[in-house]
């Protein structure tokens, strides 16, 4: 080969490289989509525009929960060092931190990213912001960002409202569009109605630079959307009644649930002791939460839904109704108060149904249930019980007991209405008879209910045999009329008896008597080793019930002593907006059960 | 014609200069350099070509002195001591050394007509290239050293055996194979896990042994001895290269340096920072697509995602903003320029001009191949500018010098018989 011809080889090498590069370029620029996606991940950033969260109002439109501004302090280390640092002592004082805490926050920010802002202080109040904003120029790299927080100014119904706070790992993993640092409803109605209250987030797409600063709108803002504010929700609560309920339950443990019988709307849900919602949304949430969770009276425990008690004497009403409906009992039937099997109290001997309810006669209802369970249909007491308990349980459940009451209260315990399988499991199949389980005839034993269930029972009695799915939010879906299946006429005797409980001289619920209105009620005294729980259910007025309620005061004694007068006060408050029974009110307010040494 | 090409290239430079320097304030400086280059180009065209030929040695000597001086009093930027700093202006003598070395090489080779048949002239030629290359390596500036190695094409054109080119190619292949196999872990039955390089060495040994043993079958008897020696020598050299390289990678280099080499070969190093530059560069080019995002509209390059985008990664800007159209046009321009210089070289009567033209083509080619290859992820990440397009005064002036001396010499091709 002549040397001159080597020019073709050298030229060929030049051409070869060019062709290889051209091929690579075609591959990269036309076909390599993963690199294009990577580029847009790097250069595009979506700014979220938070919608205003829906408000929560009571049945009259009063605001229960609204939004307030909280001011977070953010810090970008690089901007600060570029401007020559800042006076940390002054900043710490201004943003309500200790110098040590601020130094720690700075270190955290530095470790996270020098070019990106990190949050160093959360949720300063508007007053603090007013003070800070004029001074911000002194602190390079520090900026204030507004965030929408929730506030419940009255502090009422905190258990029901629930918490609104920062998302946690589970929320982030739930794939519902939450991002680190977002806030959401975490419990109660805030959680249950999150999708309604939340609204729709708007977005703004930006082209960012390497330091993540926004430089220009992406695609000329064509993809941007405006935030859609969340919808308000209206509670069925009467805020005034709720406030009064919380007021008179001060220094006691227990619960009040009040329902409008005609609609199933919950008028008040008091769980005592309570706490202010804002204690758990503010900056001091951690400390507040610790002191609440460790408090011996368990203020965070929502007794209206979560506390289960045995129904006690109140259950006798259901017993009587079912027995009448089955035709094994007439209101006029008298039964000897034979105290050999089961104890009783008071001087009665031979009551009819009404009297038995008024006197809360235990042997009477022992006999009534015996007629239903051990009716001799099979010739064996074991088979009888095995065969009949199931239908009995079904009937009890039609009063809502042992059910979720339509599911409008997440966290509501169903309680327990034992049936055949439960006892089979406990004692073995057909190894039990009525004599084994008779304590449920008077509402003890394995029966468990919550204050919500008992208020619903009061509403069912007020409605003479049906209840409307209890709910706390107007416009809830799935509100149904639930029939107990007990014939109307059977309620006459029972309601007369409940009226007598309140009005008779020897009635156990005399303290429930309320001026100007006929109250029907029934006391209950739930056995408890630390002191019996005082329980009362009632509705009023008797002829046109407007309110039905249950009242629980833990470890306070007999139902008539404490729960009944509280019910009376609540009824008067609701029907007349004013409480005239000042002596009764005074007595209740002064009562402190059971741990006066831990005032809340 | 070359002049026209150069103008187009220059215009491209001007255009892409504006787009990213608009924000950085380096734009003004670059305009001054462009102006300086134009004045210089004019002066070069006025000077007699003979001047460059006669001052080759002086030119070369001055460059060597400057390279020595920069090692002594240079300013250290980015780990390399390669800059003189006069006020706000930095000057990089290695950019000018390319011209000096080319002139010197042309002068020497045109006087020795033995075409590398004697060891002496080969030694001299290698020395002329090696001295500045060694000085640059001390800075250290690996990219420029690599550019100097491109001058092997000149040697080849002027008579160096083609076997040397093939040997260089083979060495390159062995190097790549060593790095790839050396980074893998293989479980050898009975010996546990070790580097995959052992397999490569095994293969080299067996192929070498096989060829050595079968030499009698495929050669005529009188060349047997020679062929055996050639096989033995070349495979031994390959083995030594491979083992030495593996040892160097594992024992001498620090982990981050090794990572950089591995990144180049597409080996996952498990360190997201190691291939940061090249990832962003690839993303920028890829995001340009077929037609690009439009002039001044590339977010990757405009907002600082691509490192050194006005110098070494300028090709990203073209890729992102002009798309495949812009990048292929640039490729085409460079290819035409290189081929044009080759054609121009071959029409010279003067050996000096021809050799010098080849040197210019080789240098431009190496710059182009390494710079674009690096951005495309096909060549090592070694910072060298793209001729006439990257910002930077020294390189622009250096390339102007390189090319316009050639133009001046070419203009005299009819008037002088050398």
Interface residues (C-beta under 8 A of the other chain):
Chain A: X1 X3 X4 X6 X7 X9 X10 X11 X13 X14 X15 X17 X18 X20 X21 X22 X24 X25 X26 X28 X29 X30 X32 X35 X36 X38 X39 X40 X42 X43 X44 X207 X208 X209 X210 X211 X215
Chain B: X115 X153 X156 X157 X158 X159 X162 X279 X280 X282 X283 X284 X285 X286 X287 X288 X289 X290 X299 X300 X302 X303 X304 X305 X319 X323 X324 X327 X328 X331 X332 X334 X335 X338 X339 X342 X345 X346 X358 X361 X365 X368 X369 X372 X373 X376 X377 X378
